[in-house]
Amino acid sequence: MAETSTDAAASTDVTAGAPTAPMATAAEPTPAVPTAPESTAPGRTVLVRYFAAAAEAAGLEEELIEITGDGGDAATVGALADLLVARYGPAMARVAANGSFLVDGVVRRDRAALVGEQVDVLPPFAGG
């Protein structure tokens, strides 16, 4: 019968005479480096979709816009509204003043709200 010697660090198979490697231990996981959410980045590319009067003012239904706030601040709804008014003029100013901005599907009326991946620009709606 073949003899086998066992050691805590390594074992040797007496019949073959070759040492075997010790058992490997799991490495300590490297802690994740925290990163800021994308929506707080100073600048970002946003898909802006226009509807009804907003589409008429812009002359298109959607576009990708690189947006940054004043002085490198975070990209906000207010910064986007100002950019759109500067780009498309008085018709867009009326939409921006009275309409709605949906940021990733949520209405944002606060100009300081951060933009997301997609912003829908909606004109004011009449009725009740």
Disulfide bonds with the S-S distance in Angstrom:
none
